[in-house]
Amino acid sequence: MDIQTLTAFFMWCTIINGALLILWISMCALAPNLVYRTQSLWFPLPRETFNVIIYSFLGLFKIVFLVFNVTPYVALLIIG
């Protein structure tokens, strides 16, 4: 596999996962009651617990996104 293919792969991974992160953040910021009601159908949790869990997952996803998508893409751009 050549460096151009890897760079293109990580570029698309960054774009797709970045769009998912932005969508998730937007939903949690703009429609938090809708997200809570939807998730409460499957997992009955108190609102405070739900807030801690959802924002913890947001933070974890952001860290994983930066470490496994953005960083390799930037490194490939630098060496390419």
Sequence and secondary structure as in RCSB ss.txt:
>XXXX:A:sequence
MDIQTLTAFFMWCTIINGALLILWISMCALAPNLVYRTQSLWFPLPRETFNVIIYSFLGLFKIVFLVFNVTPYVA
LLIIG
>XXXX:A:secstr
  HHHHHHHHHHHHHHHHHHHHHHHHHHHH HHHHHHHHHTTS   HHHHHHHHHHHHHHHHHHHIIIIIHHHHH
HHHH 
